[in-house]
Amino acid sequence: MSLPIKWVRDIGLAAGDTLTLTPMPNKTLLVSSGTISRENTTFNATIDYIHSDSAENNLRILISHYLVGYDSIRLTTKKGFSAYDRKFIKDSVRQKLIGLELVEESRNELVFQCLLNYNDLPLARVIKNMYGLVLSMLEDSMTALRDHNVEIAEDVIQRDDDVDRFYLLSVRQLKASIEDIELSEKIGVRHPRECLGYRLITKSIERVGDHAVKIAKNVLKMDAGMNADDPIFKMAELSRKVFESSINSMTEEDLQAINKIVVEAKKVSQFGVSLESQGGEGPGKVEISMVLESLRRVAEYSADIAEVAINMNVKQI
């Protein structure tokens, strides 16, 4: 087999080195060298901390390096970190980024290392964990609304950090799997085209979690609970069920069955619109209207998930 000489020189191949030929879904062959396998390579990044920017802006740059797949991220500053900036960065990384641990620390440097093994958290498990968290947040936010339970509402808000951690991990995994076909197989992505679908699904789940938080925050603004017979709880139950159905549709091969979920989700959204139009006056009216809006959005995101599931389950040409 003849190979492009520039490619051979760029990756440092020598006579006798082993190459791997991997059949691709589009009927081509991927030629790769074991020396450039993701598992055998550490990707390092150094970021200059910009003191003229906020700590939040600097954190956003760090997160972007985590998402694109860097294994070691070194944050440096000649001026030294303030006590606030140091604590903010360390606490935020701990709260938001799964697998990224502080391994070195000095006055001028913070070094984070990703210790995550992709085999330990395949994509299906990440999505399952996200979904389980968000579903419990939805249920608990409505319990807090019914009983005006401030403690439960505050707990729902705090749990959103865990949802965000799984979401950011999924983005990192999907980006890495596009570049590494072997890794793609390990985390459970059957074809590169599925990455976009999974990206849209995880974002929709994350957004449903955000609306559970909005419901909880509206509970905190109210002065009392609500009667369990109020139609808003019927809306909540319908939204929850269609959300569950949309997640189950990811493994459903019957496209017509998935289509029914999309139709049902849109009906639930319309039911929410009708309830909003019936809203009366009185204390808590604004908050109740906002809760209905969030429940309607849950149904709409569920429809989005089911529509993506249809696209992902169409057989490839």
Summary of the structure (lengths in Angstrom):
residues: 317
radius of gyration: 23.7
end to end distance: 29.4
largest distance: 81.7
contacts: 965
relative contact order: 0.10
helix: 65%
strand: 10%
